[in-house]
Amino acid sequence: MSSETDYLVDRRRLKRRVTFWRVMAFVAVLLAVVGAAVAVAGRNMGGVGIPQVARVQITGLITGDRKTIDLLKRVQKASAVKAVLLTINSPGGTVSGSEEVYDAIRELAGAKPTVAVVDGLAASGAYIAALGTDRIIARQTAMVGSIGVLFQYPNVVKLMDTVGVKMETIKSAPLKASPNPFEPTTPAAQAAVEALIADTYGWFKNLVAERRGIDAQGLANVSDGRVFTGRQALPLKLVDQIGGEKDAVAWLETQKNVAKNLPIRDWKPRDGSPFGLWSAAASLAGAFGFEDVAAVLRAAERSAQSPVLDGLLAVWQPRG
């Protein structure tokens, strides 16, 4: 009887030890997950709290996506950010998307000194974005401009005739869904598209004239759709200075009274909520046998993510 009692006592003692080490292991993993979450958040926020110059990159196709607009808003509101370097390397994008990015940059520049640095290309919609800053600096061999508007759509009428297929359409008015790729473009549809192009092109040119202080003759010289090197763009008033990031910082320090030698921090769009790491922590908790803790972690993640919604994109393109 005594032997059996001793056995049960030893079993309980062993079980307590196993439970203790399971708890300690889970706490260690949880701390690691929390540390990783903090690191991700810090990277996305550029090291908030440290007086700094924020570096924001505008690259790829510009669509006015929510992540980019949100990034510009966060930089604008960050009290630690004393100035902004907008690094641009983009062929442009949609008209409405570029307008939205321009508006966000104008608001940003109204709050903090903002300089555009053209590293490689600032064409069309990307040049619209650059116009929102206080100053445009471009490298000698960078390309800027492409002031113009483009509307493209395929026409597969001949192909459909060849294969013997015809698209029947019933519409409320002759110009509804015109032009479209399944029928010849009528003169009325052509004129309607040309009117859209002319109106948007006029808006683009007026923006260039207003922001760059270019007269009518100068505007005519730069708005035929071509791109210019930085060297060509300088006398045409499309850029303010030849140089790079170092020159942009020097201008901020001398002309905008930005403190010298501030660190330059990269600010990036949120690449997914760091709270997603809590899902991993919940899985680990379940693996260690703490199902109640896992349920709480999953609920916390859902709660943290629920307000994060992507807005609709306004894309200017032909639709069939």
C-alpha positions as CSV (number, residue, x, y, z in Angstrom):
1,M,0.0,0.0,0.0
2,S,2.8,2.4,0.9
3,S,4.5,1.5,-2.4
4,E,1.4,2.4,-4.4
5,T,1.1,5.7,-2.5
6,D,4.7,6.6,-3.3
7,Y,4.1,5.8,-6.9
8,L,1.1,8.1,-7.1
9,V,3.0,10.9,-5.4
10,D,5.9,10.5,-7.8
11,R,3.5,10.6,-10.8
12,R,1.9,13.8,-9.5
13,R,5.3,15.4,-9.0
14,L,6.5,14.4,-12.5
15,K,3.2,15.7,-14.0
16,R,3.7,19.1,-12.2
17,R,7.3,19.3,-13.6
18,V,6.1,18.5,-17.1
19,T,3.4,21.1,-16.9
20,F,5.9,23.7,-15.5
21,W,8.3,23.2,-18.4
22,R,5.4,23.3,-20.9
23,V,4.3,26.6,-19.6
24,M,7.9,28.0,-19.6
25,A,8.4,26.8,-23.2
26,F,5.1,28.4,-24.3
27,V,6.0,31.7,-22.6
28,A,9.4,31.7,-24.3
29,V,7.8,31.2,-27.7
30,L,5.1,33.8,-27.0
31,L,7.7,36.4,-26.1
32,A,9.5,35.6,-29.3
33,V,6.3,36.1,-31.3
34,V,5.5,39.4,-29.6
35,G,9.1,40.5,-30.2
36,A,8.7,39.7,-33.9
37,A,5.4,41.5,-34.0
38,V,7.0,44.6,-32.5
39,A,9.9,44.4,-35.0
40,V,7.5,44.2,-37.9
41,A,5.4,47.1,-36.7
42,G,8.6,49.2,-36.1
43,R,9.8,48.4,-39.6
44,N,6.5,49.5,-41.2
45,M,6.5,52.7,-39.1
46,G,10.1,53.7,-39.9
47,G,11.1,53.9,-36.3
48,V,8.5,56.2,-34.9
49,G,9.6,58.4,-32.1
50,I,13.1,59.2,-33.4
51,P,13.4,62.6,-35.1
52,Q,14.1,61.7,-38.7
53,V,13.7,62.3,-42.4
54,A,11.3,59.8,-43.9
55,R,12.1,58.1,-47.2
56,V,9.0,57.0,-49.2
57,Q,9.3,55.1,-52.5
58,I,6.9,55.5,-55.4
59,T,7.5,52.6,-57.7
60,G,5.7,50.5,-60.2
61,L,2.2,51.2,-61.6
62,I,0.5,54.0,-59.8
63,T,-3.2,53.2,-59.1
64,G,-3.9,55.3,-56.0
65,D,-4.1,52.0,-53.9
66,R,-5.1,52.2,-50.3
67,K,-1.7,51.1,-49.0
68,T,0.1,53.9,-50.7
69,I,-2.4,56.6,-49.6
70,D,-2.4,55.2,-46.0
71,L,1.4,55.3,-46.0
72,L,1.4,59.0,-47.0
73,K,-1.2,59.8,-44.3
74,R,0.9,58.0,-41.6
75,V,4.0,59.9,-42.6
76,Q,2.1,63.1,-42.5
77,K,0.8,62.5,-39.0
78,A,4.1,61.2,-37.5
79,S,5.4,64.0,-35.3
80,A,9.0,62.5,-35.4
81,V,9.1,63.0,-39.2
82,K,10.6,66.4,-39.9
83,A,10.9,66.1,-43.7
84,V,10.2,63.7,-46.5
85,L,12.2,62.3,-49.4
86,L,9.9,61.0,-52.1
87,T,12.0,58.6,-54.2
88,I,10.3,58.1,-57.6
89,N,11.0,55.4,-60.1
90,S,7.7,54.7,-62.0
91,P,6.4,54.7,-65.6
92,G,3.1,56.2,-64.4
93,G,-0.3,54.7,-64.0
94,T,-4.0,55.5,-64.1
95,V,-5.1,59.1,-64.4
96,S,-7.5,59.0,-61.4
97,G,-5.0,57.0,-59.3
98,S,-2.2,59.5,-60.1
99,E,-4.5,62.3,-59.1
100,E,-5.3,60.7,-55.8
101,V,-1.6,60.2,-55.0
102,Y,-0.9,63.8,-56.0
103,D,-3.6,65.1,-53.7
104,A,-2.1,63.0,-50.8
105,I,1.4,64.3,-51.5
106,R,0.1,67.9,-51.6
107,E,-1.4,67.4,-48.1
108,L,1.8,65.9,-47.0
109,A,3.9,68.8,-48.4
110,G,1.5,71.2,-46.6
111,A,2.5,69.6,-43.3
112,K,6.2,68.8,-43.8
113,P,8.9,69.8,-46.3
114,T,8.8,67.3,-49.1
115,V,11.3,66.7,-52.0
116,A,11.0,64.4,-54.9
117,V,14.1,62.5,-56.0
118,V,13.9,60.9,-59.5
119,D,16.2,58.0,-59.4
120,G,15.3,56.5,-62.8
121,L,11.9,57.4,-64.2
122,A,9.1,59.8,-63.4
123,A,6.9,59.6,-66.4
124,S,3.2,60.5,-66.9
125,G,1.4,59.7,-63.6
126,A,4.7,59.5,-61.8
127,Y,5.5,63.0,-62.9
128,I,2.1,64.1,-61.6
129,A,3.1,62.7,-58.2
130,A,6.4,64.6,-58.3
131,L,4.5,67.8,-59.0
132,G,3.0,67.5,-55.5
133,T,6.3,68.0,-53.8
134,D,8.1,71.3,-52.9
135,R,11.1,70.5,-55.1
136,I,12.0,68.0,-57.9
137,I,15.6,66.8,-58.1
138,A,16.6,64.4,-60.8
139,R,19.7,62.6,-61.8
140,Q,21.3,63.7,-65.1
141,T,20.3,60.5,-66.9
142,A,16.9,60.1,-65.2
143,M,13.8,60.4,-67.4
144,V,10.9,62.7,-66.6
145,G,7.9,64.0,-68.4
146,S,5.7,62.1,-70.8
147,I,3.0,64.7,-70.3
148,G,0.0,63.2,-72.0
149,V,-3.0,60.9,-71.7
150,L,-3.5,57.5,-73.3
151,F,-6.6,55.4,-73.9
152,Q,-6.2,52.0,-75.5
153,Y,-8.5,49.2,-76.3
154,P,-8.3,46.1,-78.6
155,N,-10.3,45.6,-81.7
156,V,-11.0,41.9,-82.6
157,V,-13.7,42.5,-85.2
158,K,-11.6,41.1,-88.1
159,L,-10.6,38.1,-86.0
160,M,-14.2,37.4,-85.2
161,D,-15.2,37.7,-88.8
162,T,-12.5,35.2,-89.7
163,V,-13.7,32.6,-87.3
164,G,-17.3,33.3,-88.0
165,V,-18.3,34.7,-84.6
166,K,-20.5,37.8,-84.1
167,M,-21.3,39.6,-80.8
168,E,-24.9,40.7,-80.5
169,T,-25.4,43.7,-78.3
170,I,-28.6,45.4,-77.0
171,K,-27.9,48.8,-75.3
172,S,-29.8,51.7,-74.0
173,A,-28.0,54.3,-76.1
174,P,-25.6,54.3,-79.1
175,L,-22.6,55.3,-76.9
176,K,-23.2,52.8,-74.1
177,A,-20.1,50.6,-73.6
178,S,-18.4,52.2,-76.6
179,P,-15.9,51.8,-77.9
180,N,-15.6,48.0,-77.4
181,P,-13.5,45.3,-79.0
182,F,-16.4,43.5,-80.7
183,E,-17.6,46.1,-83.1
184,P,-16.1,48.8,-85.3
185,T,-15.6,52.1,-83.6
186,T,-18.2,54.6,-84.8
187,P,-17.3,58.3,-85.4
188,A,-19.5,59.3,-82.5
189,A,-17.7,56.8,-80.1
190,Q,-14.3,58.1,-81.5
191,A,-15.4,61.7,-80.8
192,A,-16.5,60.8,-77.3
193,V,-13.2,59.2,-76.4
194,E,-11.3,62.1,-77.9
195,A,-13.3,64.5,-75.7
196,L,-12.3,62.5,-72.6
197,I,-8.7,62.6,-73.7
198,A,-8.7,66.3,-74.4
199,D,-10.3,67.1,-71.0
200,T,-7.9,65.0,-69.0
201,Y,-4.9,66.2,-71.1
202,G,-6.0,69.8,-70.4
203,W,-6.1,69.1,-66.7
204,F,-2.6,67.6,-66.8
205,K,-1.1,70.5,-68.7
206,N,-2.8,73.1,-66.4
207,L,-1.3,71.2,-63.4
208,V,2.2,71.4,-64.9
209,A,1.8,75.0,-65.8
210,E,0.6,75.9,-62.3
211,R,3.1,73.9,-60.3
212,R,6.1,74.6,-62.5
213,G,5.4,78.2,-63.5
214,I,5.7,77.4,-67.2
215,D,4.2,79.8,-69.8
216,A,2.1,78.7,-72.8
217,Q,5.0,78.4,-75.2
218,G,7.1,76.5,-72.7
219,L,4.2,74.2,-71.9
220,A,3.8,73.5,-75.6
221,N,7.5,72.5,-75.8
222,V,7.2,69.9,-73.1
223,S,3.7,68.5,-73.4
224,D,3.9,66.5,-76.6
225,G,4.2,63.2,-74.8
226,R,8.0,62.7,-75.0
227,V,10.3,62.1,-72.0
228,F,13.3,64.1,-71.2
229,T,16.6,63.4,-69.4
230,G,17.3,65.2,-66.2
231,R,19.8,67.4,-68.1
232,Q,17.2,68.3,-70.7
233,A,14.4,68.8,-68.2
234,L,16.3,71.4,-66.1
235,P,16.3,74.3,-68.6
236,L,12.7,73.4,-69.5
237,K,11.7,73.9,-65.8
238,L,10.4,70.4,-65.4
239,V,12.9,69.8,-62.6
240,D,14.6,72.2,-60.1
241,Q,18.0,70.6,-59.7
242,I,20.3,67.9,-61.0
243,G,21.4,65.6,-58.2
244,G,20.3,62.9,-55.9
245,E,19.3,62.2,-52.3
246,K,22.4,63.9,-50.8
247,D,21.4,67.1,-52.6
248,A,17.8,66.8,-51.5
249,V,18.9,66.5,-47.9
250,A,21.2,69.5,-48.3
251,W,18.3,71.6,-49.7
252,L,16.1,70.6,-46.8
253,E,18.7,71.6,-44.3
254,T,19.6,75.0,-45.9
255,Q,16.3,76.1,-47.3
256,K,13.7,74.5,-44.9
257,N,15.6,74.6,-41.7
258,V,15.6,70.9,-41.2
259,A,18.1,69.9,-38.5
260,K,21.4,68.6,-39.9
261,N,22.4,64.9,-39.8
262,L,18.9,63.6,-39.0
263,P,18.7,59.8,-39.8
264,I,16.9,58.8,-42.9
265,R,14.3,56.1,-42.2
266,D,12.5,54.0,-44.8
267,W,8.7,54.1,-44.5
268,K,6.9,51.3,-46.2
269,P,3.2,50.3,-46.8
270,R,1.8,47.9,-44.3
271,D,2.6,44.5,-45.8
272,G,0.0,42.7,-43.7
273,S,-0.9,43.2,-40.0
274,P,1.7,42.1,-37.5
275,F,-1.1,40.6,-35.6
276,G,-1.0,37.8,-38.1
277,L,1.8,36.5,-35.9
278,W,-0.7,35.9,-33.2
279,S,-2.1,33.1,-35.3
280,A,1.2,31.4,-35.1
281,A,1.2,31.9,-31.3
282,A,-2.3,30.5,-31.1
283,S,-1.2,27.4,-33.1
284,L,1.7,26.9,-30.7
285,A,-0.5,27.3,-27.7
286,G,-2.7,24.6,-29.1
287,A,0.3,22.4,-29.7
288,F,1.3,22.8,-26.1
289,G,-2.1,21.8,-25.0
290,F,-3.4,25.3,-24.0
291,E,-6.6,25.4,-26.0
292,D,-8.2,28.2,-24.0
293,V,-5.2,30.4,-24.5
294,A,-5.2,29.6,-28.3
295,A,-8.9,30.6,-28.5
296,V,-8.2,33.9,-26.8
297,L,-5.2,34.6,-29.2
298,R,-7.3,33.9,-32.3
299,A,-10.1,36.1,-31.0
300,A,-7.6,38.9,-30.4
301,E,-6.2,38.6,-33.9
302,R,-9.7,38.8,-35.4
303,S,-10.6,41.8,-33.4
304,A,-7.3,43.6,-34.3
305,Q,-7.7,43.0,-38.0
306,S,-11.4,43.7,-38.4
307,P,-11.1,47.5,-39.0
308,V,-8.5,47.1,-41.7
309,L,-10.4,47.3,-45.0
310,D,-9.2,47.9,-48.6
311,G,-11.0,50.6,-50.5
312,L,-12.2,50.3,-54.0
313,L,-9.8,51.4,-56.7
314,A,-10.8,53.9,-59.4
315,V,-9.1,52.6,-62.6
316,W,-9.5,54.5,-65.8
317,Q,-9.6,51.9,-68.6
318,P,-12.0,50.6,-71.3
319,R,-14.5,48.1,-70.1
320,G,-16.4,45.7,-72.3
